[in-house]
Amino acid sequence: MIEPYLSDDRLLDDIEHHSRSIEPQSFHLWWLGQSGFLLQFGPYRIVVDPYLSDSLTLKYSNTDKPHVRVSRPVIDPARLPTVNCITSSHNHTDHLDAATIQPILASSRTASIVVPEANRAFASERLGLSTDRLTGIDVGQCARVQGIEIWAIPAAHPSIERDTQGHHKCVGYVFRSAGWCIYHSGDTIVFDGLVDALRPFPIDVAILPINGKLGNMDATDAAGLARDIRARVTIPCHYDMFEFNTAPPIAFSSAANVVGVRSKVLRLGEALHWKEIR
């Protein structure tokens, strides 16, 4: 079992430490595991695709698709500090987990919840909330939460899927605030049109999956995408969660070096801070 670099009280202390003296241009992020991240822009916090439970392990126990955890959760979701927003990129449980999101909402009662418009009815049912409580977004649209812009970017997992109204079921997000621009791809392969969709954004940090299966890009594809969108720093994710669906992050570091991409491999619970980026 992989033990987090920072977890529980130590993780909370680190978040609190970097929240005390907030400079207007400050930005921090912490890896929560799988594709889950806590982003902090100045005083505002967003949790992206959090999965901090054993929902899938329990769901698939005693089946031919066991989801055996290989890492310990970094924190009980009920203990996370107050957040302003929670986003979900698509409906898979490791990106839309009621056992994680409901405890977060218990202490962040006014937090906005942003999901693809195509998934809003499904997400409201899974989370036990009215559809009015959720903000739906589609590709090319922008939701504004406090001082943060949230732009929806197309994702192919492994293909572009739309509902009967043409809304995208899987998206990535670009978060913009305080002069920072962060891209979280959600689950996706690299496809024609993705680089063009990201071209208008000056990406400071790109967060990309590297597991290379079940509809996601691999390490080489992730490094190539990071190069093509000119990301300042790229962080790999979607590994070290389940035994059957992981990949060595060293493969991404190596691929990034080959194409001249600056990468940062985070340990569970570890942070990237704004002064490391610029």
Residue, then its C-alpha position, 0 to 999 in steps of 0.5 A: m500500500i502506497e502511503p501518501y507524502l502528506s495526509d490527514d493532519r499534516l496535509l491540513d497543516d500544509i494547506e493552512h500554512h499556504s492559506r495564511s498569507i495570501e498574496p493576490q497572485s498566489f496559486h497552489l495545488w495539491w494532488l488528492g489521488q487519481s485525478g483529484f486535485l485541490l486548487q487554491f487561487g488566492p482565497y478561493r478553493i476548487v476541488v476537481d474530480p475528487y475520489l477519496s473513498d472506497s466506493l469502487t472497491l466495494k462496488y466491484s468486490n467479488t466480481d471479475k473486475p476487482h478495483v483493488r486500491v494500491s494507495r491510502p486516501v490522503i484524507d477523509p473528505a469530511r475534513l477538507p477545508t471549506v471550498n468554493c466549488i467542486t467540479s466533475s469532468h464526467n460520470h465515472t465514479d472516480h470523477l463523480d463520487a457521492a461518498t466523497i462529494q457529499p461529505i465535502l458539501a456537509s462542511s462547504r454548504t454553499a459550494s458551487i457544483v459544476v458538471p457537464e450539462a449533459n450529466r446534470a440530471f444524472a449527477s443530481e440523482r447520484l448526489g441527492l441534490s436538485t438539478d438547480r443546485l448544480t451548474g451545467i456547462d458545455v464545451g465553449q462555455c464559461a462558468r464564473v465562481q467567485g473570482i474564477e473562470i471555468w471553461a469547458i474543453p472537449a474530451a474524448h473518453p475514448s470518443i466524443e460523446r453527446d446527449t440528444q441535445g448535443h451537449h458533451k458528456c465528457v469535458g476537461y476544464v480550464f481554470r483562470s484566476a489571478g493571472w493563472c491558467i490551469y488545464h485539467s483534461g479529465d479523462t481523454i485521449v489526444f484527438d484532432g481539435l484538442v490542441d486547437a481548443l486549448r490554443p486561446f489559453p496560456i496554460d501555466v499548468a496542465i494536469l493530464p492522465i497517463n494510464g494509457k488504457l480505458g480511454n485515456m492517453d498514455a505517457t508519450d501522448a501526454a508529453g506530446l500534448a503538453r508540448d503542443i499546448r506549450a504548458r509551462v509545467t505538466i503534472p501526470c495523474h490517473y495512476d497509483m489508485f487501482e492495481f489494474n489501471t496504473a502506470p509508472p510516472i517515470a515513463f511520463s518524466s522520461a517522455a517529457n524530457v525527450v520533447g523538452v516539456r517541464s514536468k512535476v511528478l507529485r507524491l500523494g498529498e504533495a503540492l505545487h506552489w506558484k513560485e515553482i512555476r514562474 
